[in-house]
Amino acid sequence: MKKIIYFLFLFLFCIGIFANAQDNAGLTLPAGFKANLFAENIGGARHIAITKNGVIFAKLNRANKQGQSIVRLEDTNKDGVADKITGLANYGGTGIYLNGNNLYASSNEAIFKYELNNNDEVLNPLSPVTVVTGLINRRQHESKSITFDKANHIYVNIGAYSNACQEQDRTPGSKGKMPCPILDSAGGIWKFDGNKENQTYGDGMRYATGLRNVVGLDWNTQTNKLYVSQHGRDQLNTFFPSLYTDAQNAELPAETFYEINEGDNAGWPYIYYDPSQHKKIVSPEYGGDGQKEGASNFINPAVAFPAHMAPMAVLFYTGDQFPAKYKNGAFITFHGSWNRAPLPQEGFFVAFVPFKNGKATGEWEIFANGFAGTIDGAKVTSTNKAKARPCGLAQGPDGSIYVSDDTKGTIFKISYNK
Amino acid sequence: MAQYKGKGIFLICILLFGLTQSIQAQNVINGKKIYETRCLVCHQADGGGVPNMNAPLDGSTNVVGNDIGRLVKIVKNGFKDKVELDGYYYSNDMTPNPDLSNAAIADVLSFIRTSWSNKASLVTLAQVNNANKGNQKKNSK
């Protein structure tokens, strides 16, 4: 009898392992790809960065139970699962970036620099260098995402502390301020020197403006250009019910992905991008009626995504593991919407944006889906019911990609089997 | 006769109880309609809010607490302060509802205090009237 029970357990155990390997951590992926859970329950993981040895650093929105807000994850036995997890720092914030042996992390007001040794361990966990400080944090759109160009310049988003620069924020019928005073110190991308200390507004430059809240930004090293993903404005129907229905609000405005050149203006708060008309439309706070076109000097998006899905991180894929079509294209994580209500929420996936000759084709496709954990493709009606919400992205040394989630703190590893 | 009198009072009590129950149910039904048109988009269908952005109402200690005056003020004036709510911060400003009548505020508060897992008391018109008087006094000081 004991033997039978023993074999039964062994059998179930094997099924368990088999099922886990086959179910791709609950994700739906293109043929040939597989996914597994690299780590679970590390705390609300936002952006992630990875060393050339494959050690991951995840920035937590707020400190976890251990009181740490940067988590270091190492897979010492190379089985695809983190087995050595430690941490440092205690400040909230979402940005993290690895530049050689320098690890940069952001709070909601500042950017700090740490140094790594040859084992990818942080040498100065308690005494980082303050690189940038005094950036605006007024609750809304407070997170500071960072990336670098090849000349060691930092690009940081400073989100607008407003939805649409109304005289009274998020108030029905309230007009837009003209000009919008927020844009002098927020609502754009600022550029700083990665080598200098204690910089603030006067030391950097406003690299691009008219960007309400950029959460994902990455430097395309092939074309030497900055790309950013913006979260479009909310609640057209709530504040202007005579102009927009619930159904129209669910599809307006587009979430936008831009190629950015120095001095560009993407038009927030004066315009939004309508993905079905393919036009920049004047915001209702500034006299728009849903049809009137805005000024032509505002840049057009490289890709327009469906509304409200919240693009979180951009990663240009430079690895050799994935099939050729992915090389030099961009992966973008989508956190999932809330402002599509009362219609069902959308997003909660990783998208792929193909590039041809250094430019986005304008097309996009869902690459990895199923993060929300709904059964049989059921819709998410309340955002907080999503089991996982994709946030950060990083490419490992072997060409696998990693996706973080800020609900419980899962890190998914996605690889391709030749 | 005395025995009928007793039964009569009992019946009236039952009737009154039923009547107040149905008035209360009507408050919650009215409140649900207001919730769906004004509150649901941010606080979501399940009252759970949106993590880091829009505060949850379901299970919120403030929502089910006894400070009705504060709840009335928030519904009417919106909310922009950076405060910790049950251990978390929420970044979006809440839209004010200056056009909602006291009766409508009582209804919507009754709905959110008794919906999902919330099992707090209903809010009466008198409580909202009182809260507004209190708020006006505070504001005029």
Interface residues (C-beta under 8 A of the other chain):
Chain A: N61 R139 Q140 H141 E142 N163 Q168 D169 R170 T171 P172 Q235 T238 W338 N339 A341 P342 T381 S382 T383 N384 K385 D406 T407
Chain B: E36 L40 V41 C42 Q44 A45 D46 G48 G49 V50 P51 N52 M53 N54 P56 G78 K80 K82 Y89 S91 N92 D93 M94 T95 P96
